[in-house]
Amino acid sequence: MKNSVTLQIAAGLLVLAGLSISTTYGIEPGTKTELLWPNGAPGAKGNDTNDKPTMTIYLPAKEKAAGSAVVIFPGGGYQHVAIDHEGHQVARWLNELGIAAFVVDYRHRGRGYGHPAPIQDAQRAIRTVRSRSTEFSIEPNKIGIIGFSAGGHLASTAGTHFNEKFYEPVDANDRASARPDFMILIYPVISMGPLSHSGSRSALLGGNASQELADKFSNEKQVDSNTPPTFLVHATDDKTVPAENSILFYLACKKAHVPAEMHIWQKGEHGFGLGKSGTPVSRWPVLCADWMDKMGLCSK
């Protein structure tokens, strides 16, 4: 443990010094954090940590590995990243199910970035995981995504705009498909219309976004038959992101004949992560595991 901490500190000093590193030891034993763009992210405004999105890799025990993966996008209103309770905690839960997990610390307005930086980072993460599937002992057609709140908007963007080109390819990783094979959306921001979380919309698209741009990233309007199977979770009493966001996406999936499952609890409010033990919303990870199990994605 002492050696791991020492290496983390040393790696952090290198980043602060502006040196380019591709791999550092992660936040805990058994993890590894890498730069998503070792040679610099597209549109980078500088060369410090705010300009260098990362991905922390959590691999399950070999004897439990199910050969699947989930890329994680924590929320934070596109103004910060709730990296612990919507990122690292979720990765550990997925590892318990035998699923490889990849926590993405993407660029956002709090670091000086709006659209298209978040979706560039999201697509890059999905492509990186798929292109290195052999290294991570996963099947390239069993790579899903999970997103919370604004991270749910980012995930739903990745799941509905995967054929759009948001950056020029930079290496072999970018030859891989950016389409996720399944999506898990937890109290997600979906719409950029009247039901949107105004802070997320403004942080992502700017305060004077055109109606055309808002419609384009109102992702319930972008669902088609190629949208991946989707699992949705929300609470009726969510005053931050109305549950109608999930409902609209579910109805769009239903209309497009995309397999979808939705759970809406009466109480839970917003930002509950995996759910506090003993509360109704804490059942969603169990129900989600059942959903993934039916698709042969996890080891229960």
Backbone torsions as a table, in degrees:
resi	resn	phi	psi	omega
1	MET	NA	-42.5	179.3
2	LYS	-59.7	-42.6	179.6
3	ASN	-64.5	-38.4	179.5
4	SER	-62.7	-45.5	179.6
5	VAL	-62.2	-42.4	179.4
6	THR	-59.5	-43.0	179.9
7	LEU	-66.4	-37.6	177.9
8	GLN	-61.9	-45.6	-178.9
9	ILE	-62.6	-44.6	179.7
10	ALA	-61.3	-42.3	179.4
11	ALA	-64.5	-41.3	178.6
12	GLY	-61.2	-39.0	178.7
13	LEU	-65.0	-36.4	177.8
14	LEU	-63.9	-41.9	179.6
15	VAL	-64.3	-45.8	179.9
16	LEU	-60.4	-31.6	179.6
17	ALA	-77.5	-5.4	178.0
18	GLY	84.7	11.7	179.7
19	LEU	-81.2	145.9	-179.0
20	SER	-85.2	119.0	175.2
21	ILE	-127.0	146.0	-178.5
22	SER	-102.3	-20.6	-175.9
23	THR	-143.7	134.5	172.0
24	THR	-135.5	161.8	174.1
25	TYR	-71.7	143.2	-174.2
26	GLY	-78.5	-167.3	-173.1
27	ILE	-77.0	-11.8	-179.8
28	GLU	-154.7	162.8	-178.9
29	PRO	-55.4	140.0	177.4
30	GLY	89.4	-3.0	177.2
31	THR	-112.0	163.7	178.7
32	LYS	-145.5	135.3	179.5
33	THR	-111.4	131.8	-178.8
34	GLU	-125.3	152.0	169.4
35	LEU	-70.9	134.5	176.4
36	LEU	-67.2	-33.2	-177.3
37	TRP	-125.9	85.8	-175.6
38	PRO	-55.6	-28.9	-178.0
39	ASN	-104.7	17.8	178.5
40	GLY	105.3	132.7	-179.2
41	ALA	-74.5	151.5	177.3
42	PRO	-63.2	134.7	179.2
43	GLY	73.6	14.7	-179.5
44	ALA	-57.9	136.4	-177.6
45	LYS	-94.7	-7.2	-179.1
46	GLY	-167.9	-158.6	-176.1
47	ASN	-136.1	29.1	176.8
48	ASP	-106.3	-172.2	-173.4
49	THR	-62.1	-31.8	178.5
50	ASN	-63.1	-22.1	-176.6
51	ASP	-98.4	3.3	-172.6
52	LYS	-125.4	83.3	177.0
53	PRO	-62.0	147.9	-176.2
54	THR	-128.0	167.8	174.4
55	MET	-135.4	122.5	177.4
56	THR	-97.3	128.4	-172.2
57	ILE	-99.7	124.3	174.4
58	TYR	-118.6	113.9	177.5
59	LEU	-106.5	137.4	-179.5
60	PRO	-73.9	166.0	174.7
61	ALA	-57.1	138.2	-174.9
62	LYS	-57.4	-37.6	-177.6
63	GLU	-71.0	-13.1	-178.2
64	LYS	-110.5	-9.3	-172.4
65	ALA	-59.8	131.0	-177.6
66	ALA	-96.9	-3.7	179.4
67	GLY	80.6	14.9	179.6
68	SER	-120.9	169.3	-177.2
69	ALA	-146.5	153.6	173.2
70	VAL	-133.8	128.5	174.1
71	VAL	-93.3	129.3	-169.6
72	ILE	-107.7	129.1	175.6
73	PHE	-118.2	98.8	177.3
74	PRO	-64.9	161.9	177.8
75	GLY	-88.6	-167.7	-179.1
76	GLY	143.6	18.0	176.1
77	GLY	65.5	22.2	-173.8
78	TYR	57.3	22.9	178.6
79	GLN	-123.0	-17.8	171.1
80	HIS	-158.7	-179.3	179.4
81	VAL	-127.4	120.1	178.8
82	ALA	-77.3	71.4	-164.7
83	ILE	-67.7	-26.2	-176.8
84	ASP	-84.7	-70.0	-169.7
85	HIS	-75.7	-16.2	174.9
86	GLU	-113.5	10.5	-179.9
87	GLY	-131.7	-79.8	-174.8
88	HIS	-65.6	-38.9	177.2
89	GLN	-62.9	-38.9	179.7
90	VAL	-67.2	-39.1	178.4
91	ALA	-61.1	-42.1	179.6
92	ARG	-65.0	-39.3	176.6
93	TRP	-61.5	-44.7	179.9
94	LEU	-64.1	-40.1	177.0
95	ASN	-59.4	-36.5	177.8
96	GLU	-62.6	-25.6	178.5
97	LEU	-91.2	4.2	179.5
98	GLY	83.2	15.2	-175.9
99	ILE	-103.3	130.3	174.0
100	ALA	-68.9	140.6	-175.9
101	ALA	-129.6	144.9	-175.8
102	PHE	-136.1	109.3	-176.1
103	VAL	-90.9	120.6	-176.0
104	VAL	-100.8	121.8	174.5
105	ASP	-99.6	86.7	-169.4
106	TYR	-89.1	164.8	178.1
107	ARG	-74.0	150.5	-177.0
108	HIS	-157.9	179.6	-174.3
109	ARG	-62.9	-32.8	178.5
110	GLY	-62.5	-19.6	176.4
111	ARG	-105.3	7.6	177.1
112	GLY	95.1	15.6	-174.4
113	TYR	-127.2	131.9	168.3
114	GLY	-112.9	-159.8	176.6
115	HIS	-58.4	137.2	11.4
116	PRO	-101.2	11.5	-172.9
117	ALA	-55.0	-45.9	-178.3
118	PRO	-60.8	-43.9	-179.0
119	ILE	-72.5	-29.0	172.6
120	GLN	-59.8	-46.3	-179.4
121	ASP	-66.4	-38.2	-179.7
122	ALA	-65.2	-48.0	179.4
123	GLN	-63.5	-39.9	179.2
124	ARG	-60.9	-42.2	-179.5
125	ALA	-63.5	-45.6	-179.5
126	ILE	-62.9	-44.7	180.0
127	ARG	-64.5	-39.4	-179.7
128	THR	-62.9	-46.0	179.5
129	VAL	-62.4	-43.9	-178.3
130	ARG	-67.8	-41.1	-177.7
131	SER	-68.4	-23.2	-179.2
132	ARG	-110.3	27.8	-175.3
133	SER	-60.0	-37.0	178.5
134	THR	-63.8	-44.0	178.2
135	GLU	-58.8	-38.4	-176.3
136	PHE	-92.1	3.3	179.9
137	SER	56.9	46.5	176.8
138	ILE	-127.0	159.6	177.7
139	GLU	-89.2	132.8	-174.1
140	PRO	-65.0	-14.3	177.9
141	ASN	-103.1	18.4	177.4
142	LYS	-130.1	48.4	-178.0
143	ILE	-117.3	111.9	-179.2
144	GLY	-112.2	-178.4	178.7
145	ILE	-135.6	152.6	173.7
146	ILE	-134.8	138.6	179.2
147	GLY	-141.0	146.0	-178.3
148	PHE	-117.3	131.3	175.4
149	SER	54.5	-121.7	176.7
150	ALA	-62.7	-30.0	172.6
151	GLY	-64.3	-27.4	173.7
152	GLY	-69.6	-34.3	174.3
153	HIS	-66.8	-42.7	178.2
154	LEU	-61.6	-42.8	178.4
155	ALA	-63.5	-45.5	-179.4
156	SER	-67.6	-28.0	173.4
157	THR	-66.7	-45.4	177.8
158	ALA	-61.0	-33.3	-177.3
159	GLY	-84.0	-11.8	-179.9
160	THR	-120.0	-12.4	-179.0
161	HIS	-119.8	24.8	-171.4
162	PHE	-67.7	-18.7	178.3
163	ASN	-89.4	-2.3	179.5
164	GLU	-87.4	145.9	-178.2
165	LYS	-97.8	110.8	-178.6
166	PHE	-104.3	-7.5	176.3
167	TYR	-159.9	160.0	178.2
168	GLU	-80.8	139.5	178.5
169	PRO	-56.8	141.4	-178.7
170	VAL	-117.4	-20.7	179.1
171	ASP	-161.0	-172.0	-175.5
172	ALA	-63.1	-28.6	178.7
173	ASN	-56.1	-34.7	-174.0
174	ASP	-77.9	0.3	173.1
175	ARG	-79.4	-17.5	-177.8
176	ALA	-78.1	155.4	178.6
177	SER	-67.3	144.3	175.7
178	ALA	-95.6	4.6	-178.7
179	ARG	-78.8	122.3	173.4
180	PRO	-73.6	150.7	-179.7
181	ASP	-85.3	-18.1	174.2
182	PHE	-160.1	160.2	-178.6
183	MET	-131.2	142.5	173.7
184	ILE	-125.2	116.2	-174.0
185	LEU	-117.9	115.1	-174.2
186	ILE	-111.1	121.5	-171.2
187	TYR	33.1	56.5	-171.3
188	PRO	-79.6	145.7	159.0
189	VAL	-74.5	127.0	178.9
190	ILE	-118.8	-50.6	-175.2
191	SER	-87.8	148.9	169.3
192	MET	-108.1	16.8	178.4
193	GLY	-96.8	-150.9	-176.4
194	PRO	-59.4	-27.5	-178.0
195	LEU	-88.8	1.2	-177.4
196	SER	-69.4	161.4	165.6
197	HIS	-80.3	111.4	-170.5
198	SER	-59.4	-34.9	179.2
199	GLY	-64.7	-40.8	178.6
200	SER	-66.2	-42.7	180.0
201	ARG	-61.1	-48.6	-178.2
202	SER	-64.2	-41.9	-179.2
203	ALA	-65.8	-36.4	-178.1
204	LEU	-80.3	-51.3	-169.5
205	LEU	-102.0	-10.5	-176.2
206	GLY	92.9	162.4	-174.3
207	GLY	-73.3	-17.2	-176.9
208	ASN	-121.8	39.8	-178.7
209	ALA	-63.4	140.9	177.7
210	SER	-69.0	158.3	176.6
211	GLN	-62.0	-36.3	178.9
212	GLU	-61.3	-43.8	179.7
213	LEU	-68.2	-41.5	178.5
214	ALA	-61.9	-40.4	178.3
215	ASP	-66.3	-39.8	-178.7
216	LYS	-60.8	-38.1	-178.3
217	PHE	-104.1	17.8	162.2
218	SER	-86.9	93.4	-162.2
219	ASN	-72.4	-14.2	172.5
220	GLU	-64.7	-21.9	179.8
221	LYS	-87.0	-5.5	-175.4
222	GLN	-108.9	1.4	-179.4
223	VAL	-70.7	134.8	172.1
224	ASP	-142.8	-172.3	-173.7
225	SER	-65.9	-15.5	178.8
226	ASN	-91.5	-2.5	177.6
227	THR	-64.1	136.6	-177.6
228	PRO	-66.7	155.0	172.8
229	PRO	-52.3	141.0	-169.3
230	THR	-133.2	139.5	175.3
231	PHE	-116.8	126.3	-174.9
232	LEU	-122.1	142.2	178.8
233	VAL	-135.7	137.1	177.9
234	HIS	-157.4	169.0	173.8
235	ALA	-123.0	139.4	-179.0
236	THR	-61.3	-35.6	-176.3
237	ASP	-88.6	19.5	177.0
238	ASP	-71.7	109.9	-178.6
239	LYS	-92.0	-7.1	-179.7
240	THR	-90.5	-51.1	176.9
241	VAL	-124.8	106.0	-176.9
242	PRO	-55.5	143.1	-179.5
243	ALA	-60.7	-19.9	177.8
244	GLU	-58.5	-23.3	176.5
245	ASN	-59.6	-48.7	178.0
246	SER	-66.7	-40.2	-178.0
247	ILE	-61.9	-44.3	179.1
248	LEU	-61.1	-40.8	-179.4
249	PHE	-69.2	-40.4	178.1
250	TYR	-60.6	-46.2	-179.1
251	LEU	-63.6	-36.8	177.3
252	ALA	-65.4	-40.5	176.3
253	CYS	-62.1	-43.9	-179.8
254	LYS	-60.1	-44.3	-179.8
255	LYS	-64.1	-35.4	-178.5
256	ALA	-88.6	2.5	-179.7
257	HIS	63.3	35.5	174.8
258	VAL	-93.0	127.2	178.3
259	PRO	-56.9	128.2	-178.2
260	ALA	-148.5	146.3	176.8
261	GLU	-134.1	134.4	-176.5
262	MET	-132.3	139.3	176.6
263	HIS	-128.9	121.9	178.2
264	ILE	-123.5	119.2	179.4
265	TRP	-94.3	152.8	179.2
266	GLN	-64.6	-42.1	-178.5
267	LYS	-126.4	149.4	-178.5
268	GLY	162.1	-22.6	-178.8
269	GLU	55.6	-141.7	-173.6
270	HIS	-123.9	150.7	172.0
271	GLY	77.2	28.7	-175.1
272	PHE	-82.5	-1.5	176.8
273	GLY	56.7	-129.7	177.7
274	LEU	-74.9	-8.8	178.0
275	GLY	94.5	130.7	178.2
276	LYS	-66.6	133.6	-177.1
277	SER	-53.6	134.1	177.7
278	GLY	91.2	-8.1	178.5
279	THR	-95.2	154.0	-178.7
280	PRO	-56.0	-39.3	-176.4
281	VAL	-70.1	-14.3	178.7
282	SER	-69.1	-6.2	177.9
283	ARG	-80.7	-14.5	-173.5
284	TRP	-62.0	-37.8	178.6
285	PRO	-61.7	-33.9	178.1
286	VAL	-66.7	-45.8	-180.0
287	LEU	-66.1	-37.0	178.5
288	CYS	-67.6	-40.2	177.2
289	ALA	-61.6	-40.0	176.6
290	ASP	-61.4	-43.4	180.0
291	TRP	-62.2	-44.3	179.1
292	MET	-68.7	-36.8	-179.4
293	ASP	-60.9	-39.1	179.4
294	LYS	-64.1	-23.0	178.0
295	MET	-98.1	7.7	177.4
296	GLY	70.8	34.0	-175.0
297	LEU	-103.5	-11.6	-175.0
298	CYS	-141.6	167.5	177.0
299	SER	-113.1	104.7	-176.7
300	LYS	-93.1	NA	NA
